[in-house]
């Protein structure tokens, strides 16, 4: 589990490097088969609000973590997104 957390934190760092300040990811929770992140920011609405979450999947794939979006809960100025880890 520690290895997964390290990988997710690396993906968060890379995501924020390229997507901030429009979208900022922060790790909320991590379980064996699930990652929960909070995304906040102004988001480029014309680019697609949900595209940022799909982009995060690519950042995870680049470090060897296969995942898919399980749930998206929109909140003020962002979303809480749960990813299933395969």
Backbone torsions as a table, in degrees:
resi	resn	phi	psi	omega
1	UNK	NA	-37.9	179.6
2	UNK	-61.3	-39.6	178.1
3	UNK	-61.1	-42.1	178.5
4	UNK	-64.1	-43.9	179.6
5	UNK	-61.0	-41.1	177.6
6	UNK	-62.3	-43.0	179.9
7	UNK	-65.7	-42.9	179.2
8	UNK	-63.9	-43.3	178.4
9	UNK	-61.7	-36.4	176.2
10	UNK	-65.5	-43.0	177.9
11	UNK	-63.5	-40.4	177.9
12	UNK	-61.6	-44.7	180.0
13	UNK	-61.1	-45.3	179.5
14	UNK	-67.0	-42.7	178.6
15	UNK	-58.2	-49.5	-177.9
16	UNK	-64.6	-31.8	178.1
17	UNK	-60.2	-39.6	-175.2
18	UNK	-100.7	-21.8	-175.1
19	UNK	-107.6	-18.1	179.6
20	UNK	-74.0	142.2	11.0
21	UNK	-93.3	-2.2	-179.5
22	UNK	-60.4	-41.0	178.7
23	UNK	-142.6	132.4	179.2
24	UNK	-124.7	126.1	179.8
25	UNK	-99.2	143.6	175.8
26	UNK	-141.5	130.4	178.9
27	UNK	-70.3	124.0	176.6
28	UNK	-94.3	-56.8	-175.9
29	UNK	-142.9	154.6	173.9
30	UNK	-141.0	130.4	176.4
31	UNK	-123.3	179.5	-177.8
32	UNK	-55.1	-46.3	-176.0
33	UNK	-120.5	18.6	-176.3
34	UNK	-149.4	139.3	176.1
35	UNK	-122.1	134.0	176.1
36	UNK	-119.1	125.2	-179.8
37	UNK	-123.5	150.2	172.7
38	UNK	-107.7	125.0	177.5
39	UNK	-109.7	127.8	177.2
40	UNK	-131.5	162.4	177.4
41	UNK	140.2	-176.7	-179.8
42	UNK	-79.9	-25.6	-179.8
43	UNK	51.8	132.4	174.7
44	UNK	-79.6	99.3	-175.3
45	UNK	-65.0	-31.3	180.0
46	UNK	-71.2	-24.5	178.6
47	UNK	-78.5	-23.7	-178.6
48	UNK	112.3	113.0	-178.6
49	UNK	-55.8	-45.4	-175.9
50	UNK	-76.5	-16.1	179.2
51	UNK	-60.8	-32.0	179.1
52	UNK	-62.6	-38.3	-179.0
53	UNK	-71.9	-37.2	176.1
54	UNK	-68.3	-34.7	175.2
55	UNK	-60.9	-37.5	-179.1
56	UNK	-62.7	-33.9	176.5
57	UNK	-58.8	-39.7	179.0
58	UNK	-65.1	-42.0	177.1
59	UNK	-61.3	-38.9	176.5
60	UNK	-65.7	-43.7	-179.8
61	UNK	-59.2	-38.6	-178.3
62	UNK	-63.8	-20.2	178.1
63	UNK	-110.3	14.1	172.4
64	UNK	91.1	18.3	178.3
65	UNK	-112.9	115.2	177.3
66	UNK	-88.2	133.7	-176.9
67	UNK	-151.9	170.2	173.9
68	UNK	-148.3	159.0	179.4
69	UNK	-75.8	128.4	179.7
70	UNK	-100.1	-41.0	-175.5
71	UNK	-157.9	141.9	175.3
72	UNK	-127.2	122.9	176.9
73	UNK	-117.2	111.5	179.7
74	UNK	-72.7	136.2	176.8
75	UNK	-129.5	172.9	177.8
76	UNK	-61.4	128.4	-179.8
77	UNK	63.3	27.1	177.4
78	UNK	161.4	-147.3	-177.3
79	UNK	-160.3	152.7	169.3
80	UNK	-102.9	122.8	-175.5
81	UNK	-122.4	129.2	175.4
82	UNK	-103.7	131.6	177.6
83	UNK	-113.7	135.3	171.9
84	UNK	-85.1	134.2	177.4
85	UNK	-100.1	130.6	-177.6
86	UNK	-99.6	NA	NA
